[in-house]
Amino acid sequence: MAQIRPEDKKRLRPHHIWDYLAWAAALLLAVLLLRSMITNPNYQWDVVAKYFTHDSILHGIGITLMLTAVSMLLGCVLGLVLALMRDSGKRPVVAVAIGYISFFRGTPVLVQLIFWFNFAALYPDLSIGVPFTDFQYQVDTNAMISPLTAAIIGLTLNEAAYMAEVIRGGFAAVDKGQIEAADSLGMSYSKKLRAVLLPQIMPAILPPTGNQLISMLKGTSLVSVLGVADLLQSAQLIYSRTYETVPLLIVASLWYLLMTVLLGIPQSMIERRYGRSDRLPAGARRAIKQIPQEVPA
């Protein structure tokens, strides 16, 4: 008969009466909530089903996903630049990065979006020219910054501040010895970044990056105040005509929930792949192979 190892015994916990009572209470609450949602006519589930795949709702979902993808991609790129600036060691560069991150993390996203939407009030025209020449090009700021443009700028700049701290935390997780080994091999900074740093920070930054992506998806609902026809704005336009506020808000909530769950699936798969401690990324393995073996005396 197989014996149970001592370390396995620690994971075995007998069930107590409180466990069953907790499950029973949770099940009772779930049943009562479900019964209330089904029997309450104010939810208007027939209206929810009617507008769940409405053309304007689907178009709003497309705008929401586009804003999420573009703002997240640009925010990650700018965040990487800011993280490198923070770790550059040059005080003026570090000060600029810290000032940027502090400002955009310290002010609400909604305020930033409204500010960029009204940017033309500060600078009605922008002049682009070549110094010491007569070449100048005037840009009409009011025409250039549309509601969609203001939304992308505001979401991107705000996301970059958070991604800079996420990536900087990943840099801090890299062993200093490997950085010194890469320096001893004479690697350029760009090669060291590609072959040593970035592959090893992936396990550290993927979980918070995935959380930031989900937060970005939900945060795009703020652009509705600018008149961008995202998912929430599309639902608002419908219930402003039909006065069916609650069912349209349920439609928007269900779509946000569905998209969040779907985004969480690949995030979990990527985290499992990069979270295996017994595997080194390919770039790190190549860098380690290049380290010369110590010659015994």
Legacy VTK file of the C-alpha trace (Angstrom):
# vtk DataFile Version 3.0
C-alpha trace
ASCII
DATASET POLYDATA
POINTS 297 float
0.000 0.000 0.000
1.402 3.372 -1.013
2.349 5.628 1.842
1.468 9.293 1.943
4.537 11.480 2.106
4.703 14.039 4.954
4.689 16.960 2.515
1.491 15.589 0.960
-0.207 15.285 4.352
0.058 19.025 4.829
-2.116 19.583 1.783
-4.903 17.317 3.058
-7.485 19.132 5.148
-10.587 17.468 6.531
-13.899 19.072 5.708
-15.670 20.755 8.599
-19.321 21.562 9.055
-18.531 25.229 8.352
-17.355 24.322 4.850
-20.705 22.784 4.005
-22.598 25.673 5.608
-20.564 28.190 3.580
-21.305 26.321 0.343
-24.987 26.106 1.225
-25.153 29.855 1.967
-23.363 30.719 -1.269
-25.664 28.427 -3.269
-28.743 29.920 -1.593
-27.628 33.463 -2.406
-26.940 32.488 -6.016
-30.389 30.899 -6.365
-32.135 33.913 -4.830
-30.219 36.323 -7.086
-30.956 34.252 -10.183
-34.640 33.976 -9.243
-34.858 37.750 -8.757
-33.232 38.420 -12.126
-35.585 36.017 -13.919
-38.853 36.999 -12.261
-38.301 40.781 -12.108
-39.921 42.238 -15.262
-37.910 45.458 -14.967
-34.836 43.694 -16.334
-36.675 43.347 -19.679
-34.668 40.374 -20.927
-36.576 40.403 -24.195
-35.189 43.899 -24.881
-31.711 42.692 -23.918
-31.971 39.857 -26.444
-33.281 42.259 -29.079
-30.363 44.690 -28.851
-27.566 42.265 -27.904
-26.504 41.861 -31.547
-27.831 45.182 -32.831
-25.755 46.732 -35.612
-24.870 49.845 -33.615
-23.835 47.706 -30.613
-21.572 45.552 -32.801
-20.088 48.680 -34.370
-19.437 50.068 -30.890
-17.682 46.814 -29.930
-15.406 47.225 -32.947
-14.511 50.780 -31.876
-13.869 49.585 -28.313
-11.550 46.786 -29.446
-9.731 49.116 -31.836
-9.163 51.693 -29.100
-7.953 48.978 -26.742
-5.504 47.456 -29.225
-4.061 50.729 -30.551
-3.760 52.456 -27.173
-2.276 49.371 -25.511
0.270 48.801 -28.283
1.403 52.429 -28.374
1.351 52.591 -24.574
3.646 49.547 -24.307
6.129 51.035 -26.791
6.170 54.416 -25.047
6.265 52.689 -21.662
9.379 50.759 -22.722
11.049 54.028 -23.725
10.140 55.608 -20.374
11.395 52.561 -18.463
14.734 52.768 -20.287
14.874 56.481 -19.496
14.271 55.764 -15.798
17.146 53.262 -15.744
19.499 55.300 -17.931
21.388 56.804 -14.989
21.426 60.257 -16.599
19.758 62.608 -14.141
18.026 64.932 -16.652
16.611 61.945 -18.543
15.529 60.251 -15.327
13.885 63.488 -14.141
11.884 63.797 -17.360
10.687 60.178 -17.072
9.748 60.570 -13.400
7.893 63.813 -14.132
5.932 62.203 -16.974
5.000 59.120 -14.940
4.041 61.175 -11.884
1.820 63.513 -13.893
-0.103 60.910 -15.861
-0.501 58.554 -12.901
-1.518 61.388 -10.601
-4.367 62.827 -12.696
-7.646 61.083 -13.588
-7.957 59.524 -17.040
-11.273 61.285 -17.628
-9.677 64.677 -16.993
-6.856 63.841 -19.414
-9.315 62.800 -22.126
-11.326 65.997 -21.776
-8.091 68.024 -21.773
-6.900 66.519 -25.074
-10.356 66.998 -26.568
-10.088 70.721 -25.745
-6.409 71.027 -26.661
-7.310 73.475 -29.451
-8.401 75.985 -26.808
-4.756 76.260 -25.745
-3.107 75.964 -29.138
-5.516 76.761 -31.991
-2.685 76.457 -34.496
0.616 74.611 -34.396
3.565 75.688 -36.525
5.929 73.056 -37.852
9.048 74.451 -39.477
12.757 74.071 -40.060
14.952 76.291 -37.867
16.805 79.132 -39.602
14.670 78.773 -42.733
11.430 80.261 -44.014
9.742 76.861 -44.216
6.745 76.676 -41.887
3.607 74.588 -41.951
0.493 75.576 -40.023
-1.647 72.830 -38.508
-5.255 73.485 -37.501
-5.390 71.777 -34.113
-9.178 71.844 -33.948
-9.433 69.940 -37.224
-6.580 67.561 -36.390
-7.754 66.418 -32.948
-11.079 64.707 -33.482
-12.864 62.897 -30.626
-11.341 59.578 -31.722
-7.850 61.107 -31.953
-8.208 62.687 -28.515
-9.314 59.319 -27.116
-6.286 57.497 -28.554
-3.858 60.181 -27.362
-5.322 60.313 -23.865
-5.505 56.539 -23.360
-2.036 55.961 -24.834
-0.240 58.581 -22.763
-1.939 57.420 -19.578
-1.237 53.735 -20.251
2.432 54.457 -21.018
2.941 55.773 -17.488
1.673 52.540 -15.943
3.472 50.274 -18.402
6.739 52.108 -17.690
6.527 51.040 -14.046
5.536 47.490 -15.023
8.502 47.127 -17.383
10.885 48.783 -14.927
9.832 46.223 -12.328
10.655 43.500 -14.850
14.117 44.964 -15.384
14.692 44.873 -11.643
13.941 41.124 -11.633
16.848 40.331 -13.988
19.932 39.002 -12.225
22.719 41.575 -12.230
25.262 38.865 -12.971
23.763 38.180 -16.381
23.869 41.870 -17.250
27.527 41.973 -16.234
28.193 38.856 -18.323
26.578 40.482 -21.343
28.704 43.589 -20.781
31.847 41.465 -20.550
31.018 39.946 -23.941
30.958 43.419 -25.440
27.269 43.306 -26.352
25.772 46.568 -27.532
22.909 47.965 -25.482
20.352 47.094 -28.156
21.603 43.506 -28.419
21.704 43.138 -24.637
18.149 44.428 -24.511
16.929 41.949 -27.147
18.926 38.874 -26.109
19.158 39.159 -22.330
16.770 41.671 -20.786
13.505 41.409 -22.725
13.305 37.573 -22.803
13.825 37.366 -19.048
11.427 40.102 -17.999
8.532 38.476 -19.846
7.460 36.203 -16.916
7.529 39.202 -14.585
5.617 41.676 -16.754
3.049 39.425 -18.443
0.573 39.132 -15.519
0.424 42.907 -14.828
0.388 43.633 -18.574
-2.597 41.339 -18.969
-4.329 43.133 -16.123
-3.549 46.465 -17.749
-5.043 45.215 -21.025
-8.281 44.265 -19.284
-8.326 47.596 -17.446
-7.767 49.366 -20.764
-10.714 47.505 -22.317
-13.007 48.676 -19.539
-11.419 52.121 -19.396
-12.358 52.811 -23.010
-15.909 53.370 -21.766
-14.722 56.802 -20.588
-14.364 57.991 -24.187
-18.152 58.086 -24.434
-18.009 61.559 -22.846
-16.127 62.736 -25.957
-18.846 61.465 -28.275
-16.838 58.488 -29.572
-19.263 55.775 -30.681
-17.817 52.984 -28.550
-19.869 50.239 -26.921
-21.188 52.358 -24.050
-21.918 55.362 -26.265
-23.813 53.122 -28.704
-25.959 51.787 -25.866
-26.563 55.324 -24.586
-27.668 56.535 -28.007
-30.223 53.731 -28.212
-31.745 54.200 -24.761
-31.854 57.982 -25.247
-34.414 57.253 -27.997
-36.235 54.276 -26.492
-35.930 55.162 -22.754
-35.015 51.498 -22.087
-32.036 52.415 -19.933
-31.587 49.330 -17.769
-31.718 46.665 -20.504
-29.276 48.612 -22.696
-26.866 48.971 -19.778
-27.190 45.219 -19.248
-26.302 44.675 -22.909
-23.165 46.793 -22.551
-22.209 45.094 -19.279
-22.622 41.610 -20.735
-20.432 42.480 -23.734
-17.721 43.972 -21.494
-17.859 40.871 -19.303
-17.672 38.543 -22.313
-14.696 40.368 -23.830
-12.903 40.433 -20.471
-13.336 36.683 -20.036
-12.136 35.999 -23.581
-9.053 38.176 -23.039
-8.308 36.324 -19.810
-7.995 32.957 -21.593
-4.900 33.739 -23.713
-3.457 35.680 -20.783
-3.612 32.540 -18.606
-2.071 30.419 -21.374
0.820 32.849 -21.875
1.388 33.107 -18.133
1.591 29.303 -17.835
4.071 29.158 -20.711
6.393 31.845 -19.361
5.829 31.016 -15.729
7.708 27.716 -15.816
10.774 28.321 -13.683
12.627 25.354 -15.174
12.646 26.965 -18.636
14.798 29.826 -19.780
13.748 31.979 -22.716
15.569 31.269 -25.962
17.310 34.649 -25.909
18.632 34.043 -22.404
19.870 30.566 -23.352
21.747 31.963 -26.345
23.288 34.678 -24.206
24.399 32.160 -21.578
25.960 29.905 -24.213
28.098 32.823 -25.351
29.600 33.247 -21.880
33.118 31.730 -21.993
33.680 28.834 -19.625
36.108 29.437 -16.799
39.454 27.799 -17.474
40.654 25.813 -14.459
44.014 26.834 -13.042
LINES 1 298
297 0 1 2 3 4 5 6 7 8 9 10 11 12 13 14 15 16 17 18 19 20 21 22 23 24 25 26 27 28 29 30 31 32 33 34 35 36 37 38 39 40 41 42 43 44 45 46 47 48 49 50 51 52 53 54 55 56 57 58 59 60 61 62 63 64 65 66 67 68 69 70 71 72 73 74 75 76 77 78 79 80 81 82 83 84 85 86 87 88 89 90 91 92 93 94 95 96 97 98 99 100 101 102 103 104 105 106 107 108 109 110 111 112 113 114 115 116 117 118 119 120 121 122 123 124 125 126 127 128 129 130 131 132 133 134 135 136 137 138 139 140 141 142 143 144 145 146 147 148 149 150 151 152 153 154 155 156 157 158 159 160 161 162 163 164 165 166 167 168 169 170 171 172 173 174 175 176 177 178 179 180 181 182 183 184 185 186 187 188 189 190 191 192 193 194 195 196 197 198 199 200 201 202 203 204 205 206 207 208 209 210 211 212 213 214 215 216 217 218 219 220 221 222 223 224 225 226 227 228 229 230 231 232 233 234 235 236 237 238 239 240 241 242 243 244 245 246 247 248 249 250 251 252 253 254 255 256 257 258 259 260 261 262 263 264 265 266 267 268 269 270 271 272 273 274 275 276 277 278 279 280 281 282 283 284 285 286 287 288 289 290 291 292 293 294 295 296
